[in-house]
């Protein structure tokens, strides 16, 4: 490859970071300061994390209430079964279960 780089074509010159013999004599680079970008990104993440904590706090009572409702329905079913075994009318109407898929 160095041999090819060393060959001169009419009207061409080797790249500025190459010597006439094809040796690398320099390098070109650049740097980008991403500090501002990272700070802005952190500012956007902070409220997201705070919202997640708030959502978790709001969901906790909802989960507890939903679990309680499920348990109440189970108890009402048991009570209805016992009433039915003793020939009594069903005490708790659970018609909403029939309409659910």
N, C-alpha and C positions, 0 to 999 in steps of 0.2 A: 504494500500500500504506500509506503514511504517513497518507493521508486516512482509510483504513479504521481504522487504529490510533487515529486522533485522535477518531473517533466514539465517543461514550460511550453505552453502553447503560444502561438503568436497572438500578442495583444492581451494576454492574461498574466496575472500576478498571483503568487501564493497568498493564502489568507494571512491577515495581519498577525495572527498568533502562531504562524509557522515560519521557520527560517527557510532560506533558499534550499537547504538540504532536506527539508521536510520534517525537521525536529520541532516539537512543540516548545515555544518560547514564552507563552503566556496563556492566560485563561480569562474568560469573560464570565461574569456571574452577576446576579442581582439578589437583593434581599427585600423582603416586604414585611413591614411591621404590622402584625395582626392584633396588637394589644387592644386597640379601640374596638375592633370587631368582636373580640372575645368578651370584652366588658359589656357591650350591648347585648350579646347573646346571653350572658349571665343575667342581665336585667330582665330579659324576656322569660328566662327559665324560673326566676324567683317567684313571680306571681302564679305561674303554672303550678309550682310545688305548693304554694299557699292554698290555691284553689283545690288541689287534690286533698289536702288535709281537711279543708272545710267540707268537701263532698263526703269524705269518710265519716266525719262527725255527724253529718246530716243523715247518712245512710244507716248508721248504727241503730237509732230508734226505729226507723222504718222496718228494718230486718226483724227487730224484736217484736214489733207490732204484727208483722205478717206471720211470724212464727206463732204468736199468741192466737191469731185468728184461725190458723190451721189447726191448732190444738183444740180450740173451742168447737170447731166443726166436728172434729173426731169425737169429742165428748158428747155432743148433741146426737151424733149417730148412735153412740153406745146407749144413750138414754132412750132414744127411739126404739132401738132393738129390744131393750128390756121392757118398755111399755108394750111393744107388740107381743112379746112372749107372755105377758100377763093379760092379754086381751084388751088393753087400754088403747085409747086413741093416741096417735103420735103427737108428742108434745111440741116438737120443734120442726116446723116446715123447712125442708131443705130443697125446695123447688129449683133454686138457682143452679143446683148441680146437674139437673136434667138438661138445661139449656147450653151448658158448656160442652165443647167437642170432646 
